[in-house]
Amino acid sequence: MKRTYQKLVRDKIPKIIESKGEKPVTKILNDNEYRDSLFTKANEELNEVKTAESLDETKKELADLLEVIRAMAEQKGFSLSEIIEEADRKAEQRGRFSKRIFLIGVE
């Protein structure tokens, strides 16, 4: 094998590889493998957001992370809009993170 990846990829990646004259070696994951791979992919994308060196790269990596979140939601039977609605409810009740408050403790 020319290269080994061992990771979850977007649905069109095998066709993109084929269009370059290469042969992708793939398998379809079962539910447990898919769930675990989504967590691994989320960590990978989160790290890529953290290490992005430009605003454009950051935007692209955040979009990748959002796509993983969408897949996680759908795997559990939710739509992304349902997750966003829940986030908005929580923001209304508990606030967002925009004020950058860091809780040290409670006395």
NORKALIN-V147688 format. One record per residue. N is the residue number from 1. RES is the residue in three letters. D_FIRST is the distance of its C-alpha to the first C-alpha in Angstrom with 1 decimal. Layout:
BEGIN
N_RES_D_FIRST + N_RES_D_FIRST
END
This chain:
BEGIN
1_MET_0.0 + 2_LYS_3.8 + 3_ARG_5.7 + 4_THR_6.9 + 5_TYR_10.4 + 6_GLN_12.2 + 7_LYS_15.2 + 8_LEU_17.7 + 9_VAL_17.6 + 10_ARG_20.4 + 11_ASP_20.9 + 12_LYS_20.4 + 13_ILE_17.0 + 14_PRO_15.1 + 15_LYS_17.6 + 16_ILE_17.5 + 17_ILE_13.7 + 18_GLU_14.7 + 19_SER_17.7 + 20_LYS_15.7 + 21_GLY_14.2 + 22_GLU_10.7 + 23_LYS_9.7 + 24_PRO_9.7 + 25_VAL_9.0 + 26_THR_12.3 + 27_LYS_15.2 + 28_ILE_18.9 + 29_LEU_20.4 + 30_ASN_23.7 + 31_ASP_26.6 + 32_ASN_26.2 + 33_GLU_22.5 + 34_TYR_23.3 + 35_ARG_26.3 + 36_ASP_24.4 + 37_SER_21.6 + 38_LEU_24.4 + 39_PHE_26.0 + 40_THR_22.9 + 41_LYS_22.4 + 42_ALA_26.2 + 43_ASN_26.0 + 44_GLU_23.1 + 45_GLU_25.2 + 46_LEU_28.4 + 47_ASN_27.1 + 48_GLU_26.0 + 49_VAL_29.6 + 50_LYS_31.0 + 51_THR_29.2 + 52_ALA_29.7 + 53_GLU_31.6 + 54_SER_33.4 + 55_LEU_35.3 + 56_ASP_33.1 + 57_GLU_29.9 + 58_THR_31.8 + 59_LYS_32.8 + 60_LYS_29.2 + 61_GLU_28.0 + 62_LEU_31.1 + 63_ALA_30.3 + 64_ASP_26.8 + 65_LEU_28.5 + 66_LEU_31.1 + 67_GLU_28.5 + 68_VAL_27.2 + 69_ILE_30.9 + 70_ARG_31.5 + 71_ALA_28.7 + 72_MET_30.1 + 73_ALA_33.6 + 74_GLU_32.6 + 75_GLN_30.9 + 76_LYS_34.3 + 77_GLY_36.2 + 78_PHE_37.5 + 79_SER_37.3 + 80_LEU_36.7 + 81_SER_40.3 + 82_GLU_41.5 + 83_ILE_39.6 + 84_ILE_41.2 + 85_GLU_44.6 + 86_GLU_44.3 + 87_ALA_43.3 + 88_ASP_46.4 + 89_ARG_48.6 + 90_LYS_47.5 + 91_ALA_48.1 + 92_GLU_51.6 + 93_GLN_52.4 + 94_ARG_50.8 + 95_GLY_50.0 + 96_ARG_46.9 + 97_PHE_45.5 + 98_SER_47.0 + 99_LYS_49.8 + 100_ARG_47.3 + 101_ILE_49.4 + 102_PHE_48.1 + 103_LEU_50.0 + 104_ILE_50.8 + 105_GLY_52.7 + 106_VAL_55.9 + 107_GLU_59.2
END
